[in-house]
Amino acid sequence: MVDIAVISGSKSDQAVVDKILHRLEEMGADFEHKILSAHRNPQELEKYIAETDARVFIGVAGLSAALPGAIASRTMRPVIGVPVSAKLGGLDALLSIVQMPPGVPVACVGIDNGENAALLALRILESGR
C-alpha cells in the first residue's frame, strides 16, 4: 500500500518531481512515482488511478497542466497540483490547475514548488489519522 502517488506528465518534469520525492524520502513517506500524461496516456492514467490504493495524489505538469484535473475527475481522493515552468514562466500551468470547474477540486502549490506539495500531502495524511 502506498500513501502518496506522484504522477508527472512528462520526463521533462523530473527536476520538480525530484524535489517531491526527496522530501517524501526524508519524511519516511510511503509513495510511488509514475509518468502518465493526461494527453498521451489517458487509458493508462485512468487504469492506474482506479487500481492504486494511494490516499493522496500529487500531479506534476506544465503547459496546459491538465493532469491534476484529469486525476481529480476520476477519484474522490485529494489531489495536489504542481505547475511546472515549461513555458510562460509557468503561469499557463498555474492557471490551468487553479481554474478547475465546480466539483473537481484540486489544491495547487506554487510554480515548481514540489517541496510544498510533498509537505501538503503529508499534512493531509496526518489529519486523517
N, CA, C and O of each residue as an XYZ file, in Angstrom:
516
protein
N       0.841     -1.189      0.000
C       0.000      0.000      0.000
C       0.883      1.248      0.000
O       1.838      1.339      0.772
N       0.565      2.193     -0.855
C       1.272      3.469     -0.858
C       0.318      4.548     -0.352
O      -0.891      4.489     -0.580
N       0.880      5.514      0.327
C       0.069      6.621      0.807
C      -0.058      7.725     -0.238
O      -1.107      8.355     -0.364
N       1.033      7.954     -0.992
C       1.073      9.082     -1.920
C       1.486      8.598     -3.305
O       2.499      7.916     -3.462
N       0.691      8.958     -4.299
C       1.032      8.671     -5.689
C       1.459      9.979     -6.335
O       0.684     10.933     -6.403
N       2.693     10.016     -6.805
C       3.215     11.177     -7.514
C       3.157     10.838     -9.000
O       3.800      9.891     -9.455
N       2.388     11.614     -9.745
C       2.242     11.368    -11.175
C       2.729     12.603    -11.914
O       2.263     13.715    -11.667
N       3.665     12.395    -12.815
C       4.127     13.502    -13.648
C       3.717     13.236    -15.087
O       3.607     12.090    -15.523
N       3.495     14.326    -15.812
C       3.022     14.209    -17.177
C       4.104     13.926    -18.187
O       3.814     13.506    -19.307
N       5.373     14.154    -17.802
C       6.470     14.020    -18.752
C       7.791     13.863    -18.015
O       7.933     14.303    -16.874
N       8.754     13.232    -18.675
C      10.104     13.139    -18.110
C      10.727     14.521    -17.934
O      11.612     14.703    -17.098
N      10.269     15.490    -18.714
C      10.816     16.848    -18.610
C      10.448     17.512    -17.287
O      11.015     18.551    -16.947
N       9.515     16.939    -16.537
C       9.117     17.470    -15.230
C       9.992     16.945    -14.095
O       9.741     17.252    -12.929
N      11.009     16.163    -14.422
C      11.771     15.432    -13.420
C      12.424     16.307    -12.352
O      12.490     15.897    -11.193
N      12.908     17.500    -12.705
C      13.549     18.358    -11.698
C      12.575     18.719    -10.577
O      12.959     18.765     -9.408
N      11.322     18.972    -10.933
C      10.309     19.284     -9.924
C       9.931     18.016     -9.169
O       9.765     18.046     -7.949
N       9.795     16.913     -9.878
C       9.468     15.639     -9.239
C      10.546     15.269     -8.222
O      10.229     14.777     -7.139
N      11.794     15.494     -8.553
C      12.884     15.160     -7.633
C      12.741     15.875     -6.297
O      13.059     15.299     -5.256
N      12.269     17.119     -6.304
C      12.045     17.853     -5.051
C      10.990     17.151     -4.195
O      11.126     17.044     -2.977
N       9.947     16.680     -4.856
C       8.873     15.977     -4.147
C       9.392     14.675     -3.555
O       9.224     14.407     -2.365
N      10.025     13.869     -4.404
C      10.498     12.563     -3.962
C      11.533     12.686     -2.851
O      11.531     11.900     -1.904
N      12.415     13.674     -2.969
C      13.437     13.884     -1.941
C      12.794     14.190     -0.591
O      13.171     13.615      0.430
N      11.822     15.097     -0.595
C      11.158     15.455      0.663
C      10.383     14.274      1.231
O      10.418     14.042      2.440
N       9.687     13.525      0.387
C       8.938     12.367      0.869
C       9.874     11.308      1.446
O       9.567     10.688      2.464
N      11.013     11.107      0.795
C      12.012     10.168      1.331
C      12.514     10.627      2.688
O      12.615      9.828      3.620
N      12.829     11.914      2.803
C      13.305     12.468      4.080
C      12.306     12.249      5.208
O      12.694     12.012      6.352
N      11.030     12.327      4.884
C       9.973     12.209      5.889
C       9.532     10.761      6.108
O       8.656     10.499      6.932
N      10.128      9.829      5.381
C       9.799      8.419      5.554
C       8.433      8.037      5.019
O       7.828      7.074      5.491
N       7.946      8.771      4.051
C       6.622      8.509      3.486
C       6.652      7.298      2.556
O       7.684      6.956      1.979
N       5.503      6.671      2.431
C       5.325      5.554      1.506
C       4.709      6.116      0.229
O       3.583      6.612      0.248
N       5.445      6.042     -0.883
C       4.996      6.687     -2.115
C       5.492      5.922     -3.328
O       6.347      5.041     -3.232
N       4.931      6.285     -4.470
C       5.439      5.788     -5.744
C       5.298      6.898     -6.776
O       4.487      7.811     -6.622
N       6.108      6.802     -7.836
C       6.092      7.803     -8.892
C       5.832      7.127    -10.231
O       6.434      6.103    -10.555
N       4.932      7.714    -10.996
C       4.613      7.245    -12.347
C       4.657      8.420    -13.303
O       4.340      9.547    -12.922
N       5.047      8.165    -14.539
C       4.959      9.162    -15.598
C       3.798      8.757    -16.495
O       3.879      7.778    -17.236
N       2.713      9.529    -16.415
C       1.499      9.246    -17.181
C       0.876     10.565    -17.606
O       0.450     11.354    -16.762
N       0.822     10.798    -18.856
C       0.265     12.041    -19.385
C      -1.248     11.937    -19.553
O      -1.767     10.920    -20.012
N      -1.943     13.003    -19.174
C      -3.387     13.053    -19.391
C      -3.717     13.052    -20.876
O      -4.806     12.639    -21.274
N      -2.770     13.517    -21.704
C      -2.995     13.597    -23.141
C      -2.445     12.388    -23.902
O      -3.097     11.876    -24.812
N      -1.255     11.938    -23.531
C      -0.619     10.849    -24.275
C      -0.960      9.455    -23.748
O      -0.887      8.482    -24.498
N      -1.330      9.344    -22.476
C      -1.613      8.043    -21.861
C      -2.936      8.047    -21.097
O      -2.957      7.589    -19.955
N      -4.027      8.533    -21.656
C      -5.251      8.665    -20.862
C      -5.799      7.338    -20.322
O      -6.294      7.294    -19.196
N      -5.719      6.277    -21.094
C      -6.235      4.988    -20.616
C      -5.369      4.432    -19.485
O      -5.885      3.914    -18.494
N      -4.056      4.544    -19.644
C      -3.150      4.058    -18.599
C      -3.323      4.876    -17.318
O      -3.280      4.326    -16.218
N      -3.517      6.185    -17.462
C      -3.738      7.043    -16.306
C      -5.009      6.634    -15.582
O      -5.006      6.465    -14.362
N      -6.080      6.474    -16.316
C      -7.355      6.081    -15.710
C      -7.238      4.733    -14.995
O      -7.759      4.567    -13.892
N      -6.564      3.782    -15.615
C      -6.371      2.458    -15.004
C      -5.555      2.572    -13.720
O      -5.900      1.965    -12.706
N      -4.484      3.341    -13.762
C      -3.648      3.497    -12.569
C      -4.442      4.120    -11.415
O      -4.373      3.638    -10.285
N      -5.189      5.182    -11.696
C      -5.976      5.844    -10.648
C      -6.970      4.864    -10.035
O      -7.146      4.837     -8.816
N      -7.611      4.071    -10.861
C      -8.609      3.111    -10.380
C      -7.979      1.993     -9.553
O      -8.601      1.494     -8.615
N      -6.766      1.600     -9.885
C      -6.157      0.434     -9.244
C      -5.262      0.753     -8.049
O      -5.060     -0.110     -7.194
N      -4.719      1.974     -7.967
C      -3.815      2.272     -6.869
C      -4.576      2.455     -5.560
O      -5.722      2.904     -5.550
N      -3.928      2.105     -4.470
C      -4.523      2.321     -3.155
C      -3.992      3.595     -2.499
O      -4.185      3.804     -1.301
N      -3.326      4.443     -3.278
C      -2.803      5.707     -2.753
C      -3.936      6.524     -2.141
O      -5.062      6.526     -2.639
N      -3.615      7.215     -1.055
C      -4.615      8.024     -0.353
C      -4.604      9.478     -0.808
O      -5.597     10.187     -0.641
N      -3.482      9.932     -1.387
C      -3.341     11.301     -1.888
C      -2.572     11.246     -3.202
O      -1.645     10.451     -3.351
N      -2.958     12.088     -4.151
C      -2.264     12.189     -5.435
C      -1.575     13.541     -5.536
O      -2.112     14.558     -5.097
N      -0.380     13.542     -6.118
C       0.292     14.771     -6.499
C       0.478     14.698     -8.010
O       1.142     13.793     -8.513
N      -0.106     15.649     -8.732
C       0.016     15.702    -10.187
C       0.934     16.839    -10.593
O       0.687     17.996    -10.251
N       1.993     16.512    -11.324
C       3.009     17.483    -11.726
C       2.923     17.666    -13.234
O       3.068     16.704    -13.989
N       2.685     18.917    -13.682
C       2.537     19.130    -15.123
C       2.799     20.581    -15.498
O       2.570     21.507    -14.719
N       3.284     20.739    -16.711
C       3.493     22.070    -17.273
C       2.560     22.281    -18.445
O       1.689     21.457    -18.725
N       2.757     23.402    -19.129
C       1.958     23.759    -20.310
C       0.470     23.792    -19.953
O       0.072     24.563    -19.081
N      -0.354     22.979    -20.601
C      -1.785     23.031    -20.311
C      -2.118     22.454    -18.942
O      -3.202     22.704    -18.416
N      -1.206     21.688    -18.360
C      -1.328     21.152    -16.997
C      -2.681     20.506    -16.721
O      -3.285     20.748    -15.676
N      -3.149     19.701    -17.636
C      -4.440     19.029    -17.464
C      -4.374     17.868    -16.481
O      -5.410     17.408    -16.001
N      -3.182     17.391    -16.178
C      -3.025     16.176    -15.378
C      -3.711     16.235    -14.012
O      -4.479     15.325    -13.700
N      -3.478     17.252    -13.183
C      -4.139     17.243    -11.872
C      -5.666     17.216    -11.984
O      -6.322     16.503    -11.224
N      -6.231     17.965    -12.900
C      -7.679     17.953    -13.089
C      -8.179     16.619    -13.612
O      -9.252     16.154    -13.226
N      -7.402     16.007    -14.490
C      -7.783     14.683    -15.003
C      -7.793     13.657    -13.870
O      -8.673     12.798    -13.810
N      -6.822     13.751    -12.987
C      -6.793     12.846    -11.825
C      -8.017     13.098    -10.956
O      -8.730     12.161    -10.597
N      -8.264     14.366    -10.616
C      -9.377     14.717     -9.731
C     -10.735     14.335    -10.304
O     -11.678     14.075     -9.557
N     -10.833     14.300    -11.625
C     -12.114     13.933    -12.229
C     -12.390     12.435    -12.135
O     -13.497     11.985    -12.431
N     -11.390     11.667    -11.725
C     -11.522     10.213    -11.684
C     -11.421      9.624    -10.279
O     -11.424      8.403    -10.121
N     -11.332     10.481     -9.253
C     -11.227      9.967     -7.893
C     -11.823     10.960     -6.910
O     -11.940     12.148     -7.211
N     -12.197     10.476     -5.742
C     -12.660     11.337     -4.653
C     -11.526     11.618     -3.665
O     -11.709     12.360     -2.700
N     -10.368     11.028     -3.905
C      -9.232     11.254     -3.014
C      -8.606     12.620     -3.302
O      -8.756     13.150     -4.403
N      -7.899     13.197     -2.311
C      -7.288     14.520     -2.501
C      -6.247     14.536     -3.615
O      -5.483     13.586     -3.789
N      -6.236     15.645     -4.368
C      -5.274     15.840     -5.456
C      -4.597     17.199     -5.270
O      -5.253     18.218     -5.052
N      -3.279     17.181     -5.361
C      -2.482     18.402     -5.287
C      -1.814     18.593     -6.638
O      -1.170     17.679     -7.151
N      -1.965     19.770     -7.210
C      -1.344     20.081     -8.490
C      -0.085     20.902     -8.308
O      -0.042     21.827     -7.497
N       0.941     20.555     -9.072
C       2.195     21.309     -9.067
C       2.432     21.823    -10.481
O       2.766     21.045    -11.374
N       2.262     23.130    -10.694
C       2.528     23.687    -12.020
C       4.030     23.782    -12.279
O       4.805     24.144    -11.394
N       4.426     23.450    -13.510
C       5.833     23.459    -13.898
C       6.069     24.617    -14.879
O       5.241     24.896    -15.746
N       7.192     25.264    -14.722
C       7.510     26.437    -15.552
C       8.098     26.046    -16.901
O       9.224     26.425    -17.222
N       7.344     25.293    -17.689
C       7.812     24.876    -19.009
C       7.767     26.026    -20.014
O       8.699     26.194    -20.801
N       6.721     26.798    -19.996
C       6.530     27.947    -20.888
C       5.853     29.060    -20.086
O       5.287     28.811    -19.021
N       5.915     30.263    -20.595
C       5.246     31.415    -19.985
C       5.538     31.538    -18.489
O       4.697     32.023    -17.732
N       6.711     31.108    -18.065
C       7.084     31.194    -16.661
C       6.253     30.314    -15.753
O       6.308     30.457    -14.531
N       5.482     29.404    -16.332
C       4.629     28.511    -15.552
C       3.244     29.068    -15.291
O       2.402     28.386    -14.706
N       2.993     30.306    -15.720
C       1.687     30.915    -15.484
C       0.576     30.136    -16.184
O      -0.518     29.996    -15.636
N       0.840     29.630    -17.381
C      -0.158     28.826    -18.096
C      -0.541     27.585    -17.295
O      -1.721     27.249    -17.185
N       0.460     26.909    -16.738
C       0.205     25.705    -15.948
C      -0.523     26.047    -14.655
O      -1.456     25.346    -14.262
N      -0.101     27.117    -13.995
C      -0.744     27.546    -12.757
C      -2.227     27.816    -12.979
O      -3.072     27.329    -12.229
N      -2.538     28.592    -14.010
C      -3.935     28.920    -14.283
C      -4.745     27.685    -14.662
O      -5.916     27.576    -14.298
N      -4.137     26.765    -15.383
C      -4.842     25.534    -15.743
C      -5.221     24.724    -14.512
O      -6.284     24.103    -14.474
N      -4.359     24.730    -13.513
C      -4.618     23.935    -12.308
C      -5.616     24.626    -11.385
O      -6.508     23.968    -10.850
N      -5.489     25.921    -11.188
C      -6.377     26.595    -10.237
C      -7.763     26.888    -10.797
O      -8.673     27.198    -10.028
N      -7.950     26.802    -12.099
C      -9.243     27.107    -12.704
C     -10.091     25.858    -12.938
O     -10.710     25.726    -13.994
N     -10.128     24.953    -11.984
C     -10.944     23.750    -12.112
C     -12.423     24.104    -11.977
O     -12.783     25.008    -11.223
N     -13.264     23.399    -12.700
C     -14.700     23.665    -12.604
C     -15.260     23.164    -11.266
O     -14.638     22.332    -10.606
N     -16.420     23.667    -10.871
C     -17.042     23.187     -9.641
C     -17.181     21.664     -9.653
O     -17.552     21.071    -10.666
N     -16.884     21.055     -8.533
C     -16.992     19.606     -8.414
C     -15.719     18.856     -8.732
O     -15.669     17.635     -8.583
N     -14.682     19.566     -9.170
C     -13.390     18.928     -9.481
C     -12.304     19.684     -8.697
O     -11.524     20.441     -9.275
N     -12.268     19.468     -7.372
C     -11.314     20.223     -6.553
C      -9.880     19.729     -6.718
O      -9.610     18.528     -6.718
N      -8.973     20.690     -6.859
C      -7.537     20.408     -6.912
C      -6.834     21.481     -6.094
O      -6.990     22.673     -6.358
N      -6.062     21.059     -5.103
C      -5.221     22.004     -4.376
C      -4.047     22.348     -5.286
O      -3.630     21.520     -6.097
N      -3.518     23.541     -5.163
C      -2.424     23.954     -6.036
C      -1.345     24.648     -5.212
O      -1.634     25.529     -4.402
N      -0.105     24.239     -5.430
C       1.027     24.908     -4.800
C       1.676     25.818     -5.837
O       1.242     25.867     -6.988
N       2.703     26.529     -5.430
C       3.360     27.468     -6.327
C       4.095     26.788     -7.472
O       4.361     25.587     -7.438
N       4.413     27.570     -8.470
C       5.117     27.092     -9.654
C       6.453     26.458     -9.257
O       7.256     27.077     -8.559
N       6.680     25.240     -9.699
C       7.899     24.458     -9.427
C       8.098     24.148     -7.948
O       9.193     23.751     -7.552
N       7.071     24.319     -7.123
C       7.222     24.146     -5.681
C       6.823     22.743     -5.231
O       5.867     22.563     -4.477
N       7.574     21.762     -5.709
C       7.306     20.376     -5.371
C       7.436     20.086     -3.894
O       6.724     19.234     -3.363
N       8.339     20.785     -3.221
C       8.524     20.539     -1.788
C       7.238     20.829     -1.011
O       6.866     20.061     -0.124
N       6.558     21.933     -1.337
C       5.303     22.227     -0.645
C       4.223     21.198     -0.952
O       3.389     20.904     -0.096
N       4.228     20.651     -2.157
C       3.256     19.600     -2.489
C       3.474     18.382     -1.601
O       2.517     17.793     -1.097
N       4.733     18.009     -1.413
C       5.045     16.874     -0.546
C       4.591     17.150      0.882
O       3.979     16.291      1.517
N       4.886     18.338      1.387
C       4.506     18.688      2.758
C       2.988     18.741      2.919
O       2.462     18.307      3.943
N       2.282     19.266      1.926
C       0.817     19.306      1.990
C       0.243     17.890      1.981
O      -0.679     17.595      2.742
N       0.765     17.025      1.144
C       0.289     15.631      1.112
C       0.473     14.966      2.475
O      -0.411     14.250      2.945
N       1.605     15.199      3.098
C       1.865     14.623      4.421
C       0.898     15.179      5.467
O       0.438     14.441      6.338
N       0.591     16.466      5.386
C      -0.372     17.056      6.327
C      -1.763     16.487      6.118
O      -2.483     16.238      7.084
N      -2.145     16.281      4.875
C      -3.455     15.687      4.581
C      -3.531     14.295      5.199
O      -4.529     13.936      5.825
N      -2.478     13.525      5.020
C      -2.457     12.172      5.584
C      -2.509     12.212      7.108
O      -3.221     11.424      7.730
N      -1.767     13.114      7.695
C      -1.734     13.226      9.161
C      -3.096     13.638      9.719
O      -3.510     13.152     10.771
N      -3.783     14.524      9.021
C      -5.084     14.981      9.523
C      -6.139     13.877      9.474
O      -7.141     13.937     10.185
N      -5.908     12.880      8.638
C      -6.843     11.774      8.508
C      -6.622     10.653      9.506
O      -7.364      9.671      9.519
N      -5.617     10.794     10.328
C      -5.317      9.720     11.313
C      -6.073      9.920     12.586
O      -5.942      9.120     13.513
